[in-house]
Amino acid sequence: MKSNFIKSVEGFGVSAREILLFDSSDPRLIDYLSLVSDDPSSPQLSGVIEASGRPLIYLLDAQNLSKSPSDSTEQVHQALNVLACRGELAYLAVVYAGQLDVYPVQSTDQMNSPASQRVVVREGHSGGVGFIRDLLEGDVPEMLGQSRQARSAQRKTVENTLFNLLMNVGRELNTTGALQGQHETILALTGRALLTRFLLDRDIITESTFPELFASCNTIDCFSSPRLAALTNSWLDTTFNGDLLKLPVPARSYKSWFSKLDPSVFKKLSFILGHADESGQQPLPGFINFAHVPVGLLSEVYERYAHGNLDSGVRVSARQESIHYTPRHIAEYILSEAFDGVTTAPTHQAKVLDPSCGAGVFVILAFRRLIAEHWAASGVRPDTWKIRDILYNQIAGFDINRSALTLAALGLYLSALELDPEPLPTSKLKFDHNLIGSVLHLVRTNSEPWPEHSVVMGSLGTAVPANVNAQYDVVVGNPPWSSFPKSFSQRLTCVVRDVAQRRDPEHLDEVVKTYQNPDQVPDLPFVWKSMDWAKPDGVIAFALHARVLFKNSDQGLEARNSLFKALNVTGIINGSALRNSRVWPRIAAQFCLLFGRNALPTSHNYFNYISPQHERSLNNGQGRMRIDFHSKDPVQAAALEERPHLLKTLYKGTPLDVTVIDHIQSLLQQGYAMQLQEYWDTRVGKGRCGVGFQTTSKKQDASVLIELGAKMLSKSSGAGYVINAKLLPKFDYPRLHRVRKITLYQPPLVVINKAPGAGADTETARIALGKIPIAYNESFYGYSCKGHPQATALAKYLFAVLNSDLLRYYTLMISSQYGIEREVIHKADIEKFPFVRYELLSEAMKNRIDSTYNEFVNSYDRTILNDLVYSIYEIDRYARQVISDTLQVGLPVAESKNLAERPVTKAELKLFCRELKKALEPTLVNVSSVYDTLRSWNFISITPKCSPSIDLRHEDVISEIADASGSSMITIRSRQCTHIGILNQYRYWTLSRARLIALQLLKDTRFLKD
C-alpha cells in the first residue's frame, strides 16, 4: 500500500526521495513528532514534502479516510486545524489514485468554506503531471493561496495570533497599579501562563501530576484568582528549575504577593489559558492546541513579544545591544550547513557555541539537531538522560542580557520536554542544574549592571567563562550589526589585533599593526574571536550585515581583506536581494551568511559565492529563498584585493559582467581614462564641480549671483535635456545657507540630478551652453567646463557619457550602495566613474561627438548616445549585449524586477535557441525547444546537426530537478544529445545567458565528445 501511495504522489511531478514518510523510527522526523501518532483520533497524515528544508506540502492518504463523506470531510478539517497550529505557509494534499485535493493550510474557522479553497488536480489533465514540482518552484495557482481571503488568513497566522494576545495582555498588565513599569515581572507572568497552557495541552499537567489543581478548579481557571495563581506557580517552581521565569518574590510568599495584585490581572492572564472575555469572545481560537504548536514557534513569538513589550527607554537599550531575533528557517539553514561541514568530531558528538545567543534560536535548534544526530547514529531515540547529557555537555550560549537568556532557557526546557519520549513522572521534569550558569552564560562583569551599562563588550571582553578556547566544533550565531558608541572603537580593534597576534603574527603582521575596525560595529570582531573558541578546523558560521561584502572605504576593504587572510572562508550566501521580504521579516538591512573553517587559508583558497535572486512567489509568498548551487561562483579570496568590486559585480551580473568591468577599469590602468573627479580637478580646474546652493538658512550673502544675472534651476523648473536660460526664473535670493563657489555655475555647464532615476526615459544629465550663469540648487551636481580650452565640446562629450547606459551600468556593478540599499546613483559613484580623456580622442571621434549631440537634441534617442559612448570605450557588440541584458533585469526598480521574474515568451525562447546555436557554431549543432510539461521550467535540446532531437522522459526530468534542488539549471545527457532545463524566468533566458551557457558547454569535454 505504501508503494502505491508513493507512486500516486510521484505522478504529480515529485521524486520518491523527496517524500518524507511519517515513520516514527526516522530521526529526520524530529520536527514532526507530534504529527506521527498511532492514536486513531489524531489526523492520519502520511508524510510531507519539504522545500528548502521547510515543510511545503503535507500528504494525507485518502485510503486512511473514512468511507463516510461527512466523516472524511471532518477528518480533513481536523488535519487542517492541527497543521494550522504549526504556523507554516504550507498546503495539505489529500492523495487519491490519479488525483490530489489540495488545500492551503488554514484553520477551518478562517475559511468560509474549506471546499471553496480546495484545488482538485488530476494527473492526466493540463498542469497535473507537474503540479507539485511547479508548487515547489514557487508557481502557485491563483486559486491556491493567492485570493484576498487567503492573504487575509495568512495575516491571522498562529504566530500573529499568539503575539497579539501576549502584547495585549502585557500592555493591559502594565496599566495595573502594582505591575506598572515592572516589565520583567510582566514577562515572567505571561511566560508562565504560556508555559502552563503548553503543559496542559501536552498532557504533562494532568490529574495525576497536579491533583491539587484538578481538585480546586477547571484547568483553564488556574490563573483566575490569587489562590489558584499561587498554587499553579508554586507547582511550576517545585517541578522545574529555579531560573525559569523568576517572579520578584520566593515561592513561600506567592499567596501574599498575588493577593496584592489587581483582580484584572488574573482575568487577563486567564485569556492566555483560553478563558473567554466578558463578551464571551475566545482570545485564542479554539483550534489552537499547544500539543501541535512547535516549541521553536513559541520561542519566536515570546521573543518578539519580549522586545515589543518594552518601554521606550528599554527599547533604546535593546537597539543599542542590537537585539534582533533570527528567523528559525535562517538559523536552521546555517546550522544545517555547519553540521554538514563538521570534521573535528563525529557529528552527533559535536559541541556548539553561540556567543551572542539572545533568546536562543541557534542553541535551541542545535540542541534539537544533536538529538536527531544521536538518534541517527545509535538507531535509538534518545531518552531523558541522553537528552540531558546533550544539553549540558554539547551546547553553550553567551549573552549580555539576562532576560534574553531566560527566554533561551525556557526554549531549551520546552524542547527537552517536547522531544522526550517519556517526560513523566514529574520527578523527571526537574533538571540537574539551572541552565543559566551551566549552559547559558551571562557575559557581564559585576561593574556593568544593566540597564545603566546597556552596551558592554560581553563575549568580546573578560566576562566569558574560563577554558572556552578551542573547545567547540561549531561556533554559530547572529552577532550584533549596529554600531557601538565611539568609545568602544579601540577596544573592538584590539579584539581583532589580539586574535591575529595569537593566530599567526607573521602571516597577519599588517592586521596586528594597522587594523582598524570599521564604524564601531562588533560583528566582525565576533567572527575573529570565534577563531579562538572553535577547535582547529572547526566550523564558523554567522549571519552578518552584508556591508562586509560591498563596503569600499579604505577601512571597509582592509577589514574584509584581513578576515579573508585569517579565516578559510568556504562559502557566502549574499541575501541582499531578499531584504524587505518575508525571508527575514521586519529587517530592511542587507544580510549575508558566512561559512568558514577555522584554519589559515592557502594562497589559492576559493569559496563558493551564491546570491539568491528576488522571487516574489518564494520570498514573499512562502518566505523561502532559493539557494542555487548551480549558479555559485567560485571566488578566489586573494582576487578580492585586486578586484574589490568583484562580489558586487557577481551579485548584480554574471562572470561575463566581470569581463566587461575589467575592460572598463583597464582604461584607467592604461592612463586612457581618469576618474571623473580627478579629471575635472586636473584638466578643468578645482572648484568647477559639486553640489548646488542650499536654502536652509540665510547666513551667506548671495548678491553676487544676482549681480551676474544668474538664472535659477530647481527640480520644479521643468527643464529638459537642453537648458534654455531664457525660460528659467531669475535668481533672486539675497542670502543663502551656502552659496558655493561662483565657478560652479558658469556655462558651458552639465548638471546631473542628485538622485538620477533608473528609468531609460529619465534625464540623468542636462546641458547649458549659453553665457548666462545657471545657479542650480542642491538637487543637482554640476560640472562647469569653463576654463577648458574646448569647453563647449567637452560639455557635449560629458553630457553624452552621463546620459548613456554605461554610467548606470558601471555604477550598478561596483557601487557599494546603488542596487543594494539605494535606488539612486550618488555623487561619490559619479566621481569615481572612469572618464576617457577628451584630449586623447581622435579628431574623427570629436567630430562624431558633435554630430551625435546635434542628432540627439532633435530626437532624444538615447541609443545613439550609447553607440557613441560604447565606441569611445571600445565596448564590442557582445559586451553591449551583456550591458543591455544586465540593466534590463538588474536595476533596482519595479519594471526591472518584474521583467526578471516573468515567464519567457515563445519568441524569446526561439531567440535564445538561435543565439545559443550561433555561439556553438564550431560544433555544428541543432538547438530546439522541447518538453513543455512544467510551467516552472523550459527545456532545450542540443544535438549534432545530422541527428534528430531526442524526447525527454518525464521521470528523468523530475529526478534531475530533485537531485539539483534549488537550482536554476539542470543538464540531462543521453547519447549524442544534451538537454538543458532552465527555470522559466526571463532573467535566465537573455541572449548573454545563452552565450554564457555556450562557453560552459565548450569547456565540457563530455559535451564536445557527444
N, C-alpha and C positions, 0 to 999 in steps of 0.2 A: 504493500500500500504506500509506503514511504517513497519508493522509486516512482510510482505513478504520480504522486503529488509533485515530486521534483520535476518530472517530465512536463507536467501541466504548466508549472511556473516557467520552465525553460522556453516554452512555446511563445512567450511574450518578450523575448529578447534579453535573457539573462543566462549566465553560465551557472551550472550546478555549484561550482566552488564559490560563487558569490552569495549563496543561500546559507544562512546560519540557522540550523535547525535547533529547536528548543529541546535539547537533550541535557538533562540535569548533570550529566557527567562531564560536560565540556567546560573547561575553565574560561573559554572565551565568552561565556555567558554570564560573567561575574556582574555585569551591569543590568542583567535581565532576570536575576534570580527570582524576583517577586512575580514574574510572569510565567515561570516554569513551575507548574503545580499539578499534582495528581488529584487535587480536590475537584470533584465533578461540578461543584458550584462555581468554580472560577472559569474565566474565559479560556477556552481550549485553543490558545494560539499555537501555531505550528512552527513559526520561525520569523526571521527578519532578514531584510536585505539592507546593508549599510552603504552609505556613500560618504567618502572622505572620513571613514571611521565613525560615522554617526548614523543612527537608525533613520531610514527614509521610508521603507515600506514594510509594515508588519503583515504577516501572512496568516490567514485562518483557513484551514482546510474545510471545505463545505461538507466533507464526509463526517466532520465532528459536530455538525449542527443537527438539531432535532428535525424530524420529518414533518413536524407540525409547523406550518408557515408562521403562526403567531409566536410560537416558542423560538423558532430560529431567528425571527426578527428581534426578539428580546435578547437573544444571545449576542447578536451583532451589536445591539445597543450597549449591552454590558461591556463588550470588548472596547467599544469606542470610549466609554466613560472611564474604564481602567487606564487606557492608553492616554487619555486626556490628562490624567493625573501626572504624567511624566513631563509635561511641559515642552514637548518637542514639536517641531514643524515636520510632521510625518503623515503617512497615509496608511489605511488599512485596506488590504486586498483580500476579499473572500474568493478562494480559488475553487473553481469548478473545472471539469474537463472541458477545455477549449474556451473557457470564459473566466473573466475576472469582474467582480463587482468591487469598485474602488471608491473609498470614502476619504475625505480629508479628516484627519484625527481632530475631532472636537467633541465636547460632551454633548449628549443628545439635547440638553436643555439650551444649548447655544444654537442649535439648528431648529428652524421652524419645522422642518421635516427631514430627517436623515436621508430618506429615499430621494428627496429632491436634490441632494448633494451628491448622490451616487452617480458614478460613470460606469456603464456596462461596456466592457471591452471584449470583443470576440476575436479569437485567434486568426480566423480566415479573413476578417474584414480589414478594410483600409486602416493602417496605423496600428492594428492589433499585434502583428508579429514583432514589432519593435517598441511596443508601448512602454515596458519597464525600462528598456535601455534609454529611450528618449527622456523618460522621467528622471533617470539617474544623471543625465546630462543637463538637467535644468529645463527641459522643454515640457512645460506644464500645460495641459489642455485648458482652454478657457473655463470649461465647466468645473474644473477641479481646483478649487482653492483660489481662483482669481476674481470671483464675484465680490461685489461690495459687501455682501453678508459675510463671506469667508474672511475678508480682510478685517472687518469689524470684529469677528470672533477671534482672530489672531491677537488683537489688542487686548482681549479678555482672557489671555492665557492664564494657566495656574500661577506662573511666576508673578505676573502683574496683579492677579487677584490677591495672592498672599502678601505681596509687597504693599499694596494699597491698604489691606486690612491692618498690617503691622504699623504702617505710617499713621493711619487714622487713630488707632488705639494709642500709639505712642504720643501723638500730639495732644490727644484728649487727657492722657495721664499727666502730661506736662502742665495742664491748666489747673490741676487739683492742688490744694494748699501744700501738703507735706511733700509732694513729689515735684513741685515746680522747680525746674532747673536741675533736678537730680538725674542727669542723663544716664549715668552708669547704672543707677538703680532701675530706671525705666527699661533699659536694655536687658537687665537681668530678669525683671519680671516678665516682660513679653517673651524673652527667650525660654524661660521656664514653662510658661503656658504652652508655647510651641512644642517644647520637648515632651510635655505631658500628653498633648494630642498625638504626637508621634508614637509614644509608648502605648497609648490606648489602642490606636489603630493597628499597631504591630503585635498586639496581644502580649505585651510584656507587663503592662499593668492589667491584672485580672483579679477576679475574686480571690484566687488562691495566693497571689503575690502581694495583694494590698487589701486584705479583708476589712480593715478599719474603714477604708474609704467606701467600699461597697455597702457596709453596714450603715453608713451615715447618709448617703445621697445617691442620686443618679450621677454617673461619672461625668457628664458634661457640666455638673454643678460644682466640680472640685475646686474652683477658684471663686465661687459665688458669694462667699462670706469670709470674715476674718478667721473663724474657726476652721473652715474647710481649707482655706488657703494655707494656714499654718500647718495643718495636718499633712497636706499634699507636699509642701516644700520641705517639711521635716523628713518625710519619706524619701524624697529625692536626695537630700543631704546624706541620709543614712545609707541609701542604696548605692549612690555614686560617690565620686571623689570630691574633695573639698574645693577644687579650683573650678568647679562647674557653675559659672554664672553666679558669683557671690552676691549675696544680699548684705546690706550695711550692718546687720546685727547677727550674732550667733544664733543657731537653731533654737537654743533654750529660750530665746527672747522673742521668737516669732509671734506667739499669741499676742503679746503686749504690743509689738510693733505693728502688726496687721490691724489690730483693733483701733489704732490711732489714724488709720487712713480713711479718706472719704469713702462712703459707700459706693459712689460711682466707679471707683477703681475696680471693684470686683465685678461690676456689670460689664465694664469694658474688657477686662481680662477674660471673662467668660465668652465673649464673642469669638476669641481665638479657639476656644473649645467647641464652637459650633452652636452656642446659645443664640436664640433669636433675640432681636432688639424689641423695643416697646411695640413697634408696628407689626411684629410677627415676621419681619424680614430676616432671612438667614444671612449673616455676614459672609459665611463661607458656603459656596454652592454645595448642594447635597452630594454631588458625585465625587467630591474630593475625599480620597481615602489615603491617609498618610502611609499605609502599607505599600502603596504604589508610587508615592512621591519620592524620587531619588534623593538620597542624602546630599549629593552634590548640588542639586537644585535648591534644597532647603538652605544649605550653607550660603549659596549665592544670593538668595533672597534676603537672608538675615544680614549678610554683609552690606547689601545695597541699603537696607533699612537702617543699619547702624550708622552709615555715613549720612543718609538723608535726614535722620532724626536729630542730628547735631545742631546746636545753636550756632549763630553766625560766628562767634568768636572761636569756637572749637572747629568749625568748618575751615576757617583760615589756617589753623594749625594743621588740619588734615591735608589741605592743599600744600602747605609747606613741607609736610612729610611725604608728599607725593603718594598719598593713599588712593590708589585706583585698583579696583579688582580686575583680574584677568578672566575673560570668559572661559568656561570649562573646556569648550572644544579647542580653543587655542592652547590651553595648558595640556590637554590630552595629546594634541599633536606633538608639542615639544617633547613631552615625556616619552611618547612612543618612539620618536626618532632617537632620543637619548638612550633609551633602553636597548634599542636595536644596535647601538654602537658600542655597548659595554664590552670591553675585552679584559678588564683588570680583575674580574671575578666571575663565577657563574652568575647568570643574570638574576636568579632567584636569591642570591646572596648579596646582591649589590647594596651599598649604603648610599643614601640620598640626602643631600642638604639643599635647603632653600634659605639663603642668607638674608632674604627680605620677604619673609613668608606672609606677612599681612594676616588675612583671615584664613589662610591655609589651603588655597585651592591646589597648589602644587604638592604640598605634603600629603593632603588627603588623597589625591589621585595617585601619587606614588605609592602610598600605603596600599591602596586597592590593587594597583598593578603588581606589587610584590606578592600579595596574597594569591593573585592569579598565577604568577610565575612559580610560586611554591607548589600550587595545585598541579600545574603542568609538569613540573619536574618530578614530583612524587607520585602523581596519579591519584592522590587522595586529597579531598577537600580539607583545607586546614581547619583544625578545631580551635576551641577557645584559647588554649595555651600557646599554640603556634601563632595565632593572630596576635596575642600579647607580646610574644617574643619578637615578631617582626616589628611591632610598633615601638618597642623600647630599644631595639638594637640596630635597626636599619633606617630609621627616619630621624631627621633633625631639622628644626626651623629656628631662625633668629628673627627678631623684630624689635623695634624701639617702642612699640605701642602695646601696652598690656591688654587693652580692650580687644585689639586685633588678635592677640594670642589666645584670649578667652574664646573668641569665635572659632579659631583653629582647633582648640582643644575640644570644643563642642562637636565640630565636624568629625574629628577623629573618633571620639566616643561613639557618635551615631553610626559611623562606618563600621566600627568594630562590632556593634550590636547587629547592624543590618547583615553583615557578612558571616556572622557566627551561625553555624548550622543548628546549634543548641545554646541560645543565650541564657536560658534559665537552668537552675533556680536563681533567685535573686542574689544569692550569695556570690554568684559568678559575675554580677554586674559591677562589683567593687574592684577597681583596678589597683595593682600593687603600689604604684607611685602616682602622685599628681603629675600630669603631663607637663605643666609649666614648671620648669626647673630640671626636668629629666629628658624630655623630647623637644619641648619648645622653650626657647631661652630669651629672656628679656635682656637686650644688649644696651642697657643704660647704666652709667655709673651712679653711685649714690649722690653725687654732686650735680646730677642732671635731672631733677624732678620734672615730671610733665604736669600741666602744660606750660610751666614757666620756661622750660627749655624744649620747645616743640621740635626744633631741628638739632640733632646731635649726630656724631659720626657713626654711632651704632656699630654695625658689623665691621665697619672700616676702622674702628677705634680699638680701645683696650678692653672693652667690656665683654668680648666673646669668651666662651668657655675655654679652659685650658686644653691643650693636646688635641686640637682640631685639625692641625695642618696635615696634609697628605693622608687623610682618613676616608675620603669619600670617592666612590666610583662615579657618581653623578653629582654635579653641582648645577642647579637649575633654578630659574625664577624670573621675576619681572621687577628689576630694581628701579628705584625712583628715577623719573625722567625730568623732573622740574629742577630749576636752578636753586642751589643753596645760597644763603647770604654770602656776600663777598668776603666776609671774614673767614669763610671756610676754604677759600681758593687755594691757599698754600698747603693746607692740610690734605686736601684731595690730591694735589700734585705730589705731595710726599708719599702718599699711599702707592702711587704708580712707580715712583722712583725707587722706593724701598723694595717693592716686589722685583723690579728689574735688577736691582743690585744683588738680591738673593738668587735670582734665576740664572743670569749669566752676564756679569758686569762687563765682560769684554765684548760679547756679541751685541749687547744692549747699551753700549757705552754712551751713545748720544741721549738715550732715554734717561739714563741715570743722571746725566749732567744738565740737560737742557729742557726736558719735558715740562710743558705747562698744560694743566688740564683745562679744556675749553669751557667757558661760560659757567663755571661752578656747578656743573651737572655731575652727579655722582654715578651715573650708570656705567661709564667706562671704568672708573676705579673699582666697581664691584666685579667686573669681568677680570681685571688684573688680580684682585685679591683672591678670586676663585682659583687662580693658578697656585696659590698657597694651599687652599683647602682640598683641592682634588688630588687624588693619587697621580703619580706619573702615568701618562697615557689615559687618565680618566676623562670622562666626557664633561664638557662645559656647554651649557645651552641656556640662552637667555632671550627674552623678549626685550627689545631695545627701541628707543626712538631712532627712526631711520636717518636722522641727521648725520650719524656716523658714516653712512654710505655716500652722502652727497655734499657735505659741508666742504667748501673750497677756500675758506680762510686759511691763513698760514697755520694757525693753531689747530684748526679742524683737520687739515691734511696731515700735520705732524701726529696728531692723536690717532688717526686711522692707520697711518703707516707704522707707527710704533706698535700698535696692537698686532698687526699682521706680521711683524718681525718676532713678536714674543710668543704668539699662540698659533698652533697648527689649525687654522680655520678650515673646516671641511665642507661647510655649506652655509648659504644665506638665503632665506626666503624674504624677499622685499615686498612688504604688504602695503606700499604707498598707494596703489590704485584702489585699495579696499577701505581707505579712511572714509568716515561718514556713512558706513554701511552696517548691516546687521551682523557682519562678520565680527566686528568689535564695537558693539553698541555704545553710544554716548562718548566716543573718542574721536576727536577731529584730527588728531596728530597722525602723521605717517609713522608706521612701525615696521620693524623687521625682526626676524627670528634668526639668531646667530648660533651656529653649532661648531664646536671645535674639540680638538683632542689636546690634552694637557702635555704638550711637548713643543720644543722649539721647531719651527718649520724648516724644511730644507730650502735651498735656493730655488728649486723647481716646484715648490708646493703649489698645487691647484686646488681650488674649491669650486663646488657647484653653486651657481647663482641662478635663482628662479624668481621671476616677477609675475605672480598671478595677475591675470587681466581682470578688469572690471566686467562682471557679468550680472546684470540686474536680477535675472531669474534665480541665479545661485546665491549671489551676495546678499541681496535684499529680500528675495522671495523665500530662500531657505537658510540664510545665514551661513552658507558654506563657501569655501574657497577652493578653486581648482589648483592643485599642486601638479603642474605639468612637467613631469620629469623629461619628457621628450624635448621640451624647449629649454632645458637647462643649458646654461653657458658655462663651460669650464673656464675659469679665470685664474691666471697666474697671479698670485699675491704681489709679486715683485713688479708686475706690469702696472699696478695702480700708481706707483711712483712716477712712471713715465707718462701714463695717461690718467691723470686724476679724475677726469670726467667719465671714465670707462663704464662704471656701474650705472651712471645716469643714461648714457647712450644706449646700453643694452636694455635698460628698463623701458625706454620710450621707443626703441627701434630694434634692429637685428644686427648680426655681425656685418651685414652689408653697410649699415649706417656707420659702423666703426671705421670702415674703409673710407667712406666719404668724409668723415670728420678728420681722419688722419690726413687726407689730401688737403683739406682747407687749412689745417694747422701747419702743414709743411710749408705753406706760403709764408707764414711768419718766420719759420726757421731759416728759410732761404733769403729772408730780407725783402721779398717781393711785396709783403704786406706788413702792416703795423697795427697794433691795437688802436682803435679809433681815437680814444682819448690821447694816447701818446702822439699819434699823427697830428691831431689838431694843435696840441701844445707846441710841437716842434716845427710844424710846417706852416701853420696859420698864425699861431700866436696864443699865448696864455690869456685867459680871461675872455675867450671868444666862444666858450661853450658852457652850458649849465642850465639850472632851473630858473624860471622866470620870477617876477616880483611877487611879494606876499603882502596881503592887506589886513592881517590880523590886528595890527596896531598902527599908530601914526608917529613912530619915533624917528623916522628918517625923512629928510627933505627930498621931494621928488620933482621939484620945479624944473630941473634941468631937462627932463623928458618933455615937459610942456613947452619949454623954450625951443626944443628941437623940432616941435610939431609932430611928435610921435603919434601913431595910431595904436589902438589897443585891441589885442587879440585875447579872447577868452573862449571857453567851450561853447558859450551861447552865441558866439559871433556868427556861426553858420558858414564859416569859410570852408571852401572845398580844398582840392589838392593845390590849386594855384591861388595864393592870397592876393586879392585886389585891395590895395591900401585905401582906395577911394571909397570902398564900401564899408570900411571899418569906422567906428566912432573915434573921435579924438581922445587921446589920453588926457584925463582931467583930474587925476588925484594929486593934490598938492603935497600930501605926505603919505608915506607907506611904512609898513613894518620893515620890509627890506626892499631896497631899490635894485640891488645887484649892480654889476658894472655896466656902464652905458654901452660898452663894446659888444655886449651880448645881443643887442637889439639892432645892430647895424646890418642892412642888407648888402649883398645877397645873403639870404638867410634861409636855413632849413629848420623847421620846428617839428617836433615829434610829440604825439600825445604822451603824457606822462604814464598813462595806462593804456597802451595801444591794444585794441581788441584783437581777437584771434580770427575773426571772420575775414574772408577774402575780399569783401566789399568795404572794409573799413579803411579810412585814410590814416595810415600809420604816420606818414610824414607829409608836411605841407611846405611849399616854397614861396618865397617873396623875393622878386628880382628888381623891384623898383629902387628908388632912392630914399623913400620915406622910412624912418626907423619904425620898426614894429615892436612895441612893448608888449610882450606876452606874459601872462600870469603863471602862477605855479602849477597850472595844469599841463604845462609843456616843458620839454627840454629843448634847448635851441643850439644851433651851430651856425655862427656867423662866419662867412667866408671872406669878409672884408680883411684886406691885408695880404691875401694870397695873390700872386701875380696873375692867375687866371681864375678870379673869384667866381664869376658867373658860371664858367664851365665846371668848376669844382662843385658848385651848389647843385647843378643839374645832375652831376655824377652821384653825389651823396644822396640826393632825392631818389634817384633810381635804385640805389643799393638798399636804402632803408624801406622802400616800398616793395621790394622784391620778396619772394618767399624765402630767400637764403637767410636773411636776418632771423626770421621766425623759426626756421628750421634749426639753424646753428644754436640759437638760444635754447630751444626745446631739448637739444641733445646734450648741452653742457651746463646749463644753469642749475644752481643748487635749489632754486625755488620755483621757477616757471615750469608749469606742468606737474608740480608736486603739491606745494601749499598755495601757490598763487596762479591765477588765470591770466595774468598780465605780465608784460616784459618790463623790467625795471632799468633804471638809468645805469646801474653798475653792469648789467648784462650788455647794454648797448656800447658802453665804454670799452668793453673787452672784445668787441667784435673785430675779427681780422679785416682790415680795410686795405685793399690793394692800392698801393701808392699811385696817385694820379700821374705823377711825373714819369713813372716807368711805363705808362701805356703808350702804345704806338699812336702815330698821328691818325691812322685809319680808325683806330678804336675811339679816339677822342671825337672824331667826326661822327662816328656811329652814335656815340652818347648824345650828341647834339640833335641828330636827326631822330633818334628814338624818343628823346624828350618831346620834341615837337609833335611826333606822331601820337604819343601818349596823351598829351593835353587836349588833343582833338578826339580821342577815342576812349580814354580811361580804361584801356585794355591792359591789365597787369601782366598778361602773358608776354607782351613784347618787352616789358621791363625784365621779366625772368630770363628771356632769351639773351638779352644784353648782358645781364649780370653773370649768368652761367658761362657765357663766352669769356668774360673777363677773368673769372675764377677757374677757367679750364675744367668745367664740370661736363663730363661726357653724357651721352644720352642714357646710358644705364644708370649713372648716378642721379640724373634728373628724375628718372622714374622712381628711384628709391626715395628721393626727397618728396616727390608728389604723393607717393603711397603713404609714407610715414606721416606727413601732415594731414592727409585725409582721415586717418584712423587714430592719430596720436595726440591731436590738440586737446587742451583741457576745456572743451566746450561741448554742449549737449549734441549739436549736429554731428560732431566727430565721433562722440561716444555711441550715438545711435547707429551711425553707419557701420562702425566696427562690429557691432553685435548682430546686425540684421542678417537674415539668410541670403545666400547668393542667388542671383537670377540665372536662368539658363544661358543668357547671353554672356554673363560674366564667367560662367563655368566654361563656356566654349573658348573665350579669350584666354583663360588660364591654360587650358589644354594646348592651345596654339602656341602660347609663349613657352610653355614647358618643352614642347616638341622642338621649337626653334633653338632653345638653349641646349637641347640634347642632340642636335642635328648630326654631329660627327658619328653618333651611334646608329643612325638610320632606324628610327623607331616610329611606331604609331602611338598616339596618346588619345584616349577617348574616355568619356564619362560612362560609368557602369553602376549597377546596383543602387536603386533609389528607394530601398525598403525603409530606411530610417530617416526621420525628419531631421535629426540632430547631426547627421554625418552625410558627407558626399564622398564618392569613391571614383578614382580614375584608374585606368588600366594602361600599362606601358608594355608593348610587345614589339618584337622585331618587325620590320616593315613588311616582310613577306608572310607573317603569321597572323592568324585571326585572333581577335580578343577572346579571352577565356573568362567565362562567367564565374562570379564569386559564389561560394556556398555560404548560406546564411549562418550555419553553425560555425564556420571558420571566422566569419566577421565577428560574431558575438564573443567567441573565445579570445580572439586577439584583443578586442576592446577591453574585455575583462582583465586580461593579463597586464594591459597598459593603463590601468585605472587612473583617471585624471588627465591622461594625455590628450593633446590636441591633434595628434597624427599617429597613425599606425601603418605598418608595411606588412603586406601578406605576399609571400613569394610562392610561386609554383613554377613548373618547368617552362622556361622561356617567357615568363610573364611576371611582372611586378605590379601588384595592386597597392595603391596608396589611398588610405582613408583620412579625411581631414574634417574637423569639426565644421559644421555648416554656419560659420560666422565670417562675414566679409573680410575681417582683418587677416584671416589666414589664406585668402584667395586673391590677393593683389598680384599684379604682374611681377613685382620684385620678389614676392614669396615664391613664385614659380621658378625664378632664376636661382633663388637660394636652395630650393629642393633639387634643382638640376645639378648645382655644384656639389651637394651632398651625395647625390647618386653617382656622379662621375668619379668620386673618391672611393666608391664602394666596389671592391673587386668582384664581389658576388654579382652585382648588377651588370658590370662590364662582361663578366663571363657568360651570363644569361644572354 
